[in-house]
Amino acid sequence: MLTLLQQEFPEVTISKIRFLESQGLIAPERNAAGYRKFFQPDIERLCEVLRLQKSTYMPLRKIKEHLDADTRVDLFSQETEQPSTTGAQEAPETPLSASRPELFPIDELARLTGAPAGAIDEMIRNGLIAGVTVAGQRHFTPIEIEIVRTIHAFARFGLEPRHLRHYRTSTDREVGLIEQLLMPLVRQRSPEGRQRASEELEELVELSSGLRSLLLENALASLKKLTNHSP
């Protein structure tokens, strides 16, 4: 399936697909062994998500709303060739080979997100993204692509990267707390301890993400009432 998708979306990776799944954009079934099973509707929805990301600056939340409401933007009025498959295909759980690294140089990052190079530099200076240095050049991960795309969307409201530094500060504190909870297991240096740490990490991330969303929703409840008030 990945090979077919890369014919139209050469930047798509396993990590990218997993990230979109974690954000609720796609929901493939899993077999008893835990492998994802992509049927034709799953692949078509994934293609729609990727095409919207590539051609618009819509945040993932808006893309999900469009797809869940079964709506289409003008982008979909153009006929494009869809990867075809028969039956279900399982996405491999192994990482991509070194021939297709899951890293992107800064010029590719700018092309994929629409963010100008100056804005990306400011995101780096404010610690919102870091990337990794490869052969003397900074490269970025698929998740950092989504971070840049999201921060760039904030620009429509007059917010610059320096205004968003508190998100990184809050995240660092959250990660520090989770790390403190898991370190006793990691220090055991046993397969059992590391397995348990991995399982607890997944649960802690889910709990942390859920609590963060609930607290924000609760804090903004009065503002929502204000904006929904009819004169």
KEFI-87927 format. One record per residue (C-alpha): residue number from 0; residue in one letter; x, y, z. Coordinates in steps of 0.02 Angstrom, whole numbers. Example, Ala and Ser with C-alpha at 12.3 -4.5 7.8 and 13.67 -1.06 7.14 Angstrom:
> seq/type/X/Y/Z
> 0/a/615/-225/390
> 1/s/684/-53/357
END
This chain:
> seq/type/X/Y/Z
> 0/m/0/0/0
> 1/l/139/121/46
> 2/t/220/101/-124
> 3/l/56/142/-211
> 4/l/29/296/-103
> 5/q/205/359/-135
> 6/q/169/368/-321
> 7/e/61/520/-285
> 8/f/128/568/-113
> 9/p/316/532/-112
> 10/e/333/612/60
> 11/v/214/491/147
> 12/t/294/374/273
> 13/i/241/242/399
> 14/s/264/370/538
> 15/k/154/493/445
> 16/i/14/365/428
> 17/r/28/318/611
> 18/f/22/502/660
> 19/l/-136/531/557
> 20/e/-213/378/640
> 21/s/-169/446/813
> 22/q/-259/608/768
> 23/g/-417/517/716
> 24/l/-402/556/531
> 25/i/-403/371/484
> 26/a/-457/217/581
> 27/p/-398/57/497
> 28/e/-446/-111/571
> 29/r/-317/-222/653
> 30/n/-298/-409/643
> 31/a/-263/-525/789
> 32/a/-77/-494/774
> 33/g/-101/-305/785
> 34/y/-65/-265/601
> 35/r/-167/-128/521
> 36/k/-285/-182/383
> 37/f/-324/-52/250
> 38/f/-478/-78/143
> 39/q/-519/29/-8
> 40/p/-622/158/90
> 41/d/-476/177/212
> 42/i/-354/209/70
> 43/e/-472/333/-14
> 44/r/-493/430/148
> 45/l/-306/430/177
> 46/c/-277/497/2
> 47/e/-403/636/34
> 48/v/-314/685/194
> 49/l/-143/686/110
> 50/r/-208/785/-38
> 51/l/-286/917/74
> 52/q/-126/932/175
> 53/k/-24/950/18
> 54/s/-133/1079/-68
> 55/t/-207/1180/75
> 56/y/-154/1244/245
> 57/m/-304/1173/336
> 58/p/-264/1110/512
> 59/l/-295/925/543
> 60/r/-448/963/648
> 61/k/-531/1052/502
> 62/i/-484/913/381
> 63/k/-564/787/499
> 64/e/-721/893/511
> 65/h/-734/899/321
> 66/l/-714/712/303
> 67/d/-827/666/449
> 68/a/-962/779/377
> 69/d/-936/697/207
> 70/t/-899/867/130
> 71/r/-770/909/-1
> 72/v/-677/1068/-41
> 73/d/-647/1123/-220
> 74/l/-488/1023/-221
> 75/f/-588/864/-241
> 76/s/-679/924/-396
> 77/q/-522/882/-495
> 78/e/-502/702/-546
> 79/t/-346/622/-478
> 80/e/-283/447/-493
> 81/q/-312/346/-335
> 82/p/-202/203/-282
> 83/s/-302/43/-313
> 84/t/-306/-115/-212
> 85/t/-411/-270/-199
> 86/g/-469/-331/-31
> 87/a/-367/-279/120
> 88/q/-183/-244/134
> 89/e/-82/-245/293
> 90/a/36/-100/329
> 91/p/206/-163/385
> 92/e/258/-122/561
> 93/t/443/-117/517
> 94/p/527/51/485
> 95/l/566/108/310
> 96/s/736/68/238
> 97/a/877/193/241
> 98/s/843/227/57
> 99/r/687/327/108
> 100/p/734/414/271
> 101/e/593/491/370
> 102/l/679/660/375
> 103/f/653/815/270
> 104/p/771/963/237
> 105/i/711/1138/278
> 106/d/669/1184/97
> 107/e/557/1030/87
> 108/l/481/1076/254
> 109/a/437/1248/186
> 110/r/362/1172/28
> 111/l/256/1046/123
> 112/t/188/1170/250
> 113/g/182/1336/157
> 114/a/276/1418/300
> 115/p/411/1542/246
> 116/a/590/1505/292
> 117/g/596/1654/409
> 118/a/448/1588/509
> 119/i/528/1415/519
> 120/d/690/1493/583
> 121/e/589/1583/717
> 122/m/506/1419/767
> 123/i/680/1344/789
> 124/r/740/1493/892
> 125/n/590/1478/1007
> 126/g/616/1292/1033
> 127/l/455/1237/949
> 128/i/549/1123/828
> 129/a/729/1064/830
> 130/g/760/939/691
> 131/v/919/837/677
> 132/t/1082/879/588
> 133/v/1126/765/443
> 134/a/1282/801/339
> 135/g/1288/976/410
> 136/q/1108/1016/362
> 137/r/957/1021/478
> 138/h/820/895/439
> 139/f/646/876/513
> 140/t/531/731/559
> 141/p/353/703/496
> 142/i/283/758/665
> 143/e/383/919/654
> 144/i/303/948/485
> 145/e/134/943/569
> 146/i/196/1058/708
> 147/v/255/1186/579
> 148/r/92/1173/484
> 149/t/-8/1202/643
> 150/i/99/1349/701
> 151/h/87/1424/527
> 152/a/-103/1415/541
> 153/f/-94/1521/700
> 154/a/-19/1661/594
> 155/r/-192/1695/523
> 156/f/-240/1756/697
> 157/g/-87/1867/714
> 158/l/9/1746/824
> 159/e/194/1721/794
> 160/p/302/1575/854
> 161/r/365/1679/1002
> 162/h/185/1692/1063
> 163/l/172/1502/1068
> 164/r/326/1461/1172
> 165/h/218/1420/1323
> 166/y/156/1266/1230
> 167/r/333/1200/1226
> 168/t/364/1246/1408
> 169/s/206/1157/1462
> 170/t/251/1005/1357
> 171/d/426/995/1431
> 172/r/354/994/1607
> 173/e/230/859/1557
> 174/v/367/751/1481
> 175/g/474/777/1636
> 176/l/335/713/1747
> 177/i/307/559/1639
> 178/e/494/526/1634
> 179/q/502/528/1825
> 180/l/363/399/1832
> 181/l/445/282/1706
> 182/m/629/293/1754
> 183/p/619/160/1892
> 184/l/559/35/1761
> 185/v/686/90/1631
> 186/r/828/72/1757
> 187/q/785/-111/1782
> 188/r/869/-144/1613
> 189/s/767/-301/1590
> 190/p/654/-345/1442
> 191/e/507/-358/1560
> 192/g/540/-188/1637
> 193/r/560/-103/1468
> 194/q/402/-187/1403
> 195/r/305/-126/1554
> 196/a/379/48/1535
> 197/s/324/50/1353
> 198/e/147/-1/1400
> 199/e/137/125/1541
> 200/l/205/261/1427
> 201/e/63/231/1304
> 202/e/-65/242/1443
> 203/l/13/396/1521
> 204/v/18/486/1354
> 205/e/-166/447/1325
> 206/l/-213/505/1500
> 207/s/-108/662/1485
> 208/s/-180/707/1315
> 209/g/-357/677/1376
> 210/l/-334/780/1535
> 211/r/-257/923/1437
> 212/s/-404/928/1317
> 213/l/-533/918/1457
> 214/l/-450/1057/1558
> 215/l/-444/1169/1405
> 216/e/-625/1133/1362
> 217/n/-678/1168/1541
> 218/a/-578/1329/1549
> 219/l/-652/1391/1384
> 220/a/-831/1345/1427
> 221/s/-879/1523/1474
> 222/l/-799/1592/1316
> 223/k/-896/1467/1211
> 224/k/-1058/1524/1293
> 225/l/-1013/1704/1254
> 226/t/-978/1668/1070
> 227/n/-1138/1565/1053
> 228/h/-1246/1698/1134
> 229/s/-1378/1769/1018
> 230/p/-1421/1954/1042
END
